[in-house]
Amino acid sequence: MKLESFEKRDSLLKVIAIYAVLVLMCVVTVYPMLNVLSIALRPGSRLFRSTLEIIPPDATLENFKRVFTELSYLTWLKNSLIVGVWTTMVGVLVSAFAGYAFSRYKFAGKRHIMTGFLLTQIFPAPMLLLPTYILLTRFKLMNSYIGLIIPYLAAAIPFCAWTAKGFFDSIPFSLEESAYIDGAGPMKTFFKIIMPLSIPALGVISLFAFTTAWNEYIIARAILTKKDLITLPVGLVNLMGQFNTHWGVYSASAILTSIPVMIFFMLMSKFMVSGLTLGGVKG
């Protein structure tokens, strides 16, 4: 009995220690975000504070109001949404086709192409900026949505294709064989059987593609010079002046910029959970 009680107490202490570490990590992660919210709610005359309070006593939404009245925030938001949505849709479709081809078919150069996909992830975006700029200039794609979407797709598709390929490998080929016996062709089998089972992978792919386009700054800064085409990252950086920065307005803009990503993540998480149940195969 003493041994059992000792083991129970030991396991309880381990659980408490694990939860204590998790709570500490959550606080460390969330507190900077809450600090940004606190700055956004503070009037301009009280930017700095000496307490740890999150909501200041004289909290105001004036900074959020100035985002929409004094800035071209809605234009930046529209541009980012157009680029992000198109990058996500095209990237998911191309990555799904590529991953399925790598998973199910044998062709010459397959391994070399997959290795090439991995090698593209080694080079940072600034290193690829000059050739990207030259190509887009020659094809007259500067200051256009397509000029942004193409580099974003080139950055997102290699990782997304590898992710899709790994998930397709886990789907039994017997499901496709059964569909072929019933008279379904490759395309119908892909869209009717493989795609519904791949919702978890498609959710991860769509999140990666969307955040790649949503958060990217360097390429957008180099390609876009027209004020009515700049995206949210470029617009936010433009708020930082050389001698003075309105940190309250900047913090409010940053919070508003993060909301679409959080909404998209919550929507995709539902599909990912449902996809996990649909993709369960009993062997």
NORRA-V884620 format. One record per residue. N is the residue number from 1. SS is DSSP state (helix for helix, strand for strand, loop for the rest). OMEGA is omega in whole degrees, 0 to 359 (* if undefined). D_LAST is the distance of its C-alpha to the last C-alpha in Angstrom with 1 decimal. Layout:
BEGIN
n	ss	omega	d_last
N	SS	OMEGA	D_LAST
N	SS	OMEGA	D_LAST
END
This chain:
BEGIN
n	ss	omega	d_last
1	loop	180	41.6
2	helix	179	43.2
3	helix	179	40.3
4	helix	179	37.8
5	helix	178	40.0
6	helix	179	40.4
7	helix	179	36.6
8	helix	180	36.3
9	helix	179	39.2
10	helix	179	37.8
11	helix	178	34.4
12	helix	178	36.4
13	helix	178	38.5
14	helix	179	35.5
15	helix	179	34.1
16	helix	179	37.6
17	helix	180	38.0
18	helix	180	34.8
19	helix	178	35.7
20	helix	178	39.3
21	helix	179	38.1
22	helix	178	35.9
23	helix	179	38.8
24	helix	179	41.2
25	helix	177	39.0
26	helix	179	38.7
27	helix	180	42.5
28	helix	182	43.1
29	helix	187	40.9
30	helix	187	42.1
31	helix	177	45.8
32	helix	178	46.7
33	helix	177	45.3
34	helix	178	47.3
35	helix	176	50.3
36	helix	177	50.0
37	helix	179	49.9
38	helix	178	53.0
39	helix	180	54.9
40	helix	181	54.0
41	helix	183	55.4
42	loop	173	58.6
43	loop	185	61.8
44	helix	181	63.1
45	helix	182	65.9
46	helix	182	63.5
47	loop	181	61.0
48	loop	181	61.2
49	loop	182	60.9
50	loop	180	61.3
51	loop	181	58.9
52	loop	182	55.1
53	loop	180	55.0
54	loop	179	52.4
55	loop	180	54.2
56	loop	181	57.9
57	loop	179	60.5
58	loop	182	61.8
59	loop	180	58.5
60	loop	177	58.8
61	loop	183	56.8
62	helix	180	59.5
63	helix	177	57.5
64	helix	178	54.7
65	helix	180	57.4
66	helix	177	58.9
67	helix	184	55.6
68	helix	183	55.8
69	helix	185	59.6
70	helix	182	60.7
71	loop	175	57.7
72	loop	188	56.0
73	helix	182	52.7
74	helix	176	51.5
75	helix	176	52.1
76	helix	181	50.1
77	helix	179	47.3
78	helix	180	47.3
79	helix	180	47.2
80	helix	179	44.4
81	helix	180	42.3
82	helix	181	43.0
83	helix	182	42.1
84	helix	182	39.0
85	helix	180	37.6
86	helix	177	38.1
87	helix	180	36.7
88	helix	183	33.6
89	helix	181	33.1
90	helix	181	33.9
91	helix	179	32.1
92	helix	182	28.8
93	helix	181	29.0
94	helix	181	30.1
95	helix	179	27.6
96	helix	178	24.7
97	helix	181	26.1
98	helix	179	26.8
99	helix	179	23.5
100	helix	178	21.7
101	helix	179	24.2
102	helix	184	23.8
103	helix	191	20.0
104	helix	187	19.8
105	loop	175	23.3
106	loop	180	25.5
107	loop	183	29.1
108	loop	178	32.2
109	loop	183	32.7
110	helix	182	29.2
111	helix	181	29.3
112	helix	179	32.8
113	helix	179	32.2
114	helix	176	29.4
115	helix	177	31.8
116	helix	176	34.5
117	helix	179	32.5
118	helix	182	32.2
119	helix	179	35.9
120	helix	180	36.9
121	loop	181	35.7
122	loop	188	38.2
123	loop	178	41.3
124	loop	183	42.6
125	helix	179	43.7
126	helix	180	47.4
127	helix	181	47.2
128	helix	186	46.0
129	helix	183	48.5
130	helix	178	51.3
131	helix	177	49.5
132	helix	180	47.8
133	helix	181	51.2
134	helix	180	52.8
135	helix	181	50.2
136	helix	177	50.3
137	helix	180	54.1
138	helix	180	54.3
139	loop	176	52.0
140	loop	179	54.0
141	loop	176	51.0
142	loop	180	52.8
143	loop	177	53.1
144	loop	178	50.3
145	helix	181	46.8
146	helix	179	45.4
147	helix	175	47.0
148	helix	185	44.9
149	helix	182	41.6
150	helix	177	41.5
151	helix	179	41.8
152	helix	177	39.3
153	helix	179	36.8
154	helix	179	37.5
155	helix	187	36.8
156	helix	189	33.6
157	helix	181	31.8
158	helix	179	31.1
159	helix	181	29.3
160	helix	179	27.5
161	helix	177	26.4
162	helix	178	25.0
163	helix	179	23.1
164	helix	180	21.7
165	helix	179	20.9
166	helix	179	18.9
167	helix	179	16.8
168	helix	177	16.3
169	helix	182	15.1
170	loop	179	12.0
171	loop	182	11.2
172	loop	178	9.4
173	helix	180	12.4
174	helix	177	11.0
175	helix	179	11.8
176	helix	178	15.3
177	helix	178	15.7
178	helix	178	15.2
179	helix	178	17.8
180	helix	179	20.1
181	helix	180	20.0
182	loop	175	21.1
183	loop	180	23.9
184	loop	178	23.1
185	loop	181	24.6
186	helix	182	23.5
187	helix	179	25.2
188	helix	177	24.0
189	helix	181	20.4
190	helix	185	21.0
191	helix	184	22.8
192	helix	185	20.9
193	helix	186	17.2
194	helix	183	17.2
195	helix	178	20.0
196	helix	178	18.8
197	helix	186	15.5
198	loop	182	17.8
199	helix	177	20.2
200	helix	180	19.8
201	helix	179	20.7
202	helix	176	23.4
203	helix	177	24.8
204	helix	180	25.3
205	helix	182	26.8
206	helix	178	29.1
207	helix	180	30.3
208	helix	181	31.1
209	helix	182	32.9
210	helix	180	34.9
211	helix	176	36.0
212	helix	180	37.0
213	helix	185	39.3
214	helix	187	40.4
215	helix	187	41.5
216	loop	183	42.9
217	loop	191	46.7
218	helix	181	48.0
219	helix	180	47.3
220	helix	179	48.3
221	helix	183	51.5
222	helix	187	52.4
223	helix	186	51.6
224	loop	176	52.8
225	loop	178	56.6
226	loop	184	57.1
227	loop	182	57.1
228	loop	180	55.5
229	loop	185	52.4
230	loop	182	51.6
231	loop	185	48.4
232	helix	179	47.9
233	helix	179	47.7
234	helix	179	50.9
235	helix	180	52.6
236	helix	180	51.8
237	helix	178	53.2
238	helix	178	56.3
239	loop	181	57.1
240	strand	180	57.8
241	loop	181	61.5
242	loop	183	63.4
243	loop	184	65.7
244	loop	178	64.2
245	strand	177	60.8
246	loop	187	60.2
247	helix	177	57.3
248	helix	178	57.0
249	helix	179	56.4
250	helix	180	54.1
251	helix	178	52.0
252	helix	178	51.8
253	helix	180	50.7
254	helix	179	48.0
255	helix	179	46.6
256	helix	180	46.7
257	helix	182	45.0
258	helix	184	42.0
259	helix	179	41.4
260	helix	179	39.7
261	helix	179	37.2
262	helix	178	36.4
263	helix	179	36.1
264	helix	178	33.8
265	helix	180	31.6
266	helix	178	31.4
267	helix	180	30.5
268	helix	179	27.8
269	helix	177	26.3
270	helix	179	25.7
271	helix	180	23.8
272	helix	179	21.8
273	helix	179	20.8
274	helix	179	20.0
275	helix	178	18.0
276	helix	178	15.8
277	helix	179	14.9
278	helix	184	14.5
279	loop	179	12.3
280	loop	180	9.6
281	loop	178	6.3
282	loop	180	3.8
283	loop	*	0.0
END
